[in-house]
Amino acid sequence: MARVWDVPVQDSTRVRDARVAAQDAAALAGLDESRTSAAALVATELATNLLKHGGGGRLLVEAVAPPTGQGASPTVQIASVDHGPGIADVRAALVDGFSTTGSLGAGLGTCRRLADAFGLHGSPGRGTVAVARIGAPSRQPPVGARAGGINVPFAGAAYSGDLWTCVHASDRLTLMLADGLGHGPEAARASTAAAEELRRCARLSPAEQIRRLDTALRGTRGAAVAVAQLDLRAARLTFAGVGNIGARLYEGGGWRPLVSRPGIVGVHRPTTVPETEVPWAADRLLILHSDGLPSRWVPPSGPGLLTADPAVTAAVTVRDAGSSARPVRDDTAVAVLSPDPPDLP
């Protein structure tokens, strides 16, 4: 199930909670002592930064699928989100010695060195997002696209009923977002069943996958499910969805929705599940989201949109859809499919 450590960081006593959450997530991911220590230090630095520079915020810690869907070993993802003053110069903030408070200025640089992947987004006046991933040593060659996401459980619960996953099989990269009906452990059981079945049918088309998921989810509460599959060789994206999972595709400098059919997978699946097929290119980006986002949320924008870590884009989407005074009203998950950046080795 989607175990998420949602740590509100409003005073120094929560820094320890952030460190313990990272250690617990590392144990869940099966990391060794060295990488567990790295995850704990990154969580400590990010939590400390929230207090020093963000006026407080939240740390979201979980074990997530690899960004390219290759391999079975999860990584520990630590996302720091605040609604503080933001960062005017992100590049400078990552240089050791940079500080706006008179400290040593080594926090973000340390995080970038220790993490296998690190992304930072600062919007002056709107806040800062930092995402670090720490995993077991591995070499995963780029596949042409990558996925990432963020998961915020309702009311700080231990388990979220929302779950995203990414699976790579042959020349296909499949991104799925499932929202188990309601929230809590039973909702999480439904979305987990969807993720487990997807791994068994990753070579099928999205419509066929949803049919298989419908059978696998019988006996659970059921879930809203959206599946986006990228044919890497043909550069085509195929989408199918049932229920209230939102999907928006960025192409040609603008956003357009991809439409799901009404229903609940595992309870009331429509007889036909149509597929939408669109070209995929370096200027495309896909966002899937559960109904925890407000209906009138605004997609992210900016010159770094297509090259940003997809988990950072997901976290920025969640941050900008709410505020520190307006918490999420349900489990909230956002998953992003983006092209590999041009300079990725």
C-alpha positions, 0 to 999 in steps of 0.5 A: 500500500502507498505508505507516505510519511507526511511530516509538517515542519513548523518547529525544530522538534519535527526535524527528528521526525523527518529523519526517522521518516526517511530511515523508515522509508529506506527500510521499506525500500531495502536500502543498505546502511550507507544509503539509509544514512544518506536519506536521513541526512537529506531529510534533516537538511531539507527539514532544516531549510524549511524552517530557516528559509520557508517559514515552515512547510511539509516533508513528504517521504515515500518509497517510489518506483524508479523514474524509468520503470526499469527494475523492481527496486524502489527508491526513497523520495523526499519532497520538501514543499513550502509557501514561503518567499521562494528562491530568486536564483535556483542555480546560486542556491545549489552552490556551497557557501550560498546563504541568505541567513548567515549560515554555512550555506551547505544544505542544498549542495549537500542534498544534491551530492548525496541524492541520486537525483535532486531537483529544485524549483523556487518561485519568488513569492510563491514558495519552494519545492525540492525533491531528492531520490536516494536508492540502491546503486544502479545504472539505468540507461535513459529510455526516452521518457521518465515519470515521477509523482507526489502523493499527499495522504488525507489529514496526515494519514499513514496510507494514501488511497491514491497510488501512481506507478510506472512500468517499463516493458519491451518498448512501452513505458506505462504510467498509471494513477489509481484512486481507491474509493474513499480514503484510508487502508481500504482505499489503499488496498484497491489502488495497490491491487491495481498497481500489482496487476499492472505489472503483470499486464504491462505489455497490453494496451491501456484499454486491455489493462483496465479490463484486467484491472477490473477483474483484479479489483473485484472484492475491493472498494474499486478505484478510478484508474487512468493509464497512459502508455508511451510506445517508445519506438513509435513515439505514440502516447495512448491514454485510457481512463475510467472514473475521475482521474484528470489528465492534461497533455501539454503540446504546442505550447498549450494544455488540452484534456484527455477524457476518461469514461465514467465508472469505477474499475472493479465495481462498475466498469463501462462496457467499452473503454475508448483509447486516445492516441496522440504523437509524443515528442520532446515538447510534450508533457502529461499530468495525471491527477486525482480529484484531491486537486481543486477543479480549477487548478492551473497547470505549471508553466515556465521555461524549465517545464519540459526539462524539470524532474517530473516529481518536481513538476508534480510537487509544484502542481500540488503546491500551487493548487493549495496553500498553507491555510487550505489543506488538501480535501482528500488523498491527492496524487499527481503523476507526470510523464515527461521527455528525457532532457536533451543533456541527459547522459 
